């Protein structure tokens, strides 16, 4: 029999082979873009986590520095220090802890918690009527409860001494 349609068996096989190659190429391209999308999403999530950690550390440093400035401005006076903390952080709940000179600052915004402990240390190597060193230990915990930043500040009070 003679085929009058003008198509040979070879052209049909060639057409099927071309469409299956196109389909395979399309699947590979979609797979490549899916993998690239997953990689990009992971990079953005990592960048977001790093940014959040940096923002938390920056806020903890700001809180610590402000506490240190209040401590240095109080010049060894615990009542003055307490008053300056209240003025510096009106948005935070300030409470005294069990120790005679320990404070806790709770920040509702951001969930930060600062623990402040003041130590008065006698130092006999310094001449004067009341030789002592005041040290403030500041620990700031982030919203997850872990310590984000720690700062120790020491001060020799100037009250009653020579300027």
C-alpha angles and dihedrals in degrees: 000000000000121000109230097180092082094233122117127206090250095061092053092051090046091051092051091047092051094050093047090051090050090050091048090049090050092051091050091050092049090048091050092051091047091053091045090050092052091050092049093048091051090051092051092048091050091049090050092052092048091048092050091049091049091049090050092048091048092052091047091051090049092051092047094048092050091050090049091051091050089050094051092045091052089059096208098319109126094196091051090048091053091049093048091049090054090051094045095048109031090155093058129081107239118201134170117238130215094277115082094245105027125115137184124207117199118194116200092197110069094002095255122162123195122195113199122190123182120202124193109203126188113230114191093185091076119080117226142083098285110019109187142134124225117209127188119201112200122189119178119197121200129225091280092057096248121123110261100177138009128194132179118200125188127196137179104213115238098200112117092005133095117285 
